[in-house]
Amino acid sequence: MGLIAAKMEPTAKAAVVEGLTQALAETAVTTAKAQNFHWNVTGMAFGPLHAMFQEIYEDHFVAQDTIAERIKALDGHAEGRMAKWIERSAVHEHDGYATDKEMVADMLASQETLSSTMSALCAISEEHGDWATNDLATNRVDVHDKFAWFLRVHLRGKPVDNSVR
Ligand SMILES: [Fe+2]
């Protein structure tokens, strides 16, 4: 049975907050990296890549607030220091010196890391009956998987043929 925040045990809330804190850190670091790539990307695909990186950082910036406010609803402390986000994030900063393909590959890896972190948060929140966090995390898996697809196809040649003949 699902539980509302007020009915969750303190240890359950702490476990979910820990997962949310990881998600917040990685979302924040990836926000900054997407804006960095939006500014510094070069090449003949500048226009669409500039726009795609903007779509990513705008989505992630809104998500940071959603994640942090779920932490607050669970009586946790929302970490707001960039140094702490960088310290715990499995997504790492980038100096912005890279080719367009290198940026796409790096952002693809970042999105896959975020999908994994959100997927782990799905499991943690389900274990504790926290459906609200579960819904948030499930939605984020979907978003990061979608951005990963956008990025992945930039690196491919002809479409993969999955049909059975
Ligand atoms: Fe801009």
Boltz pocket constraint, residues with backbone or C-beta under 6 A from the ligand:
constraints:
  - pocket:
      binder: B
      contacts: [[A, 38], [A, 54]]
      max_distance: 6.0
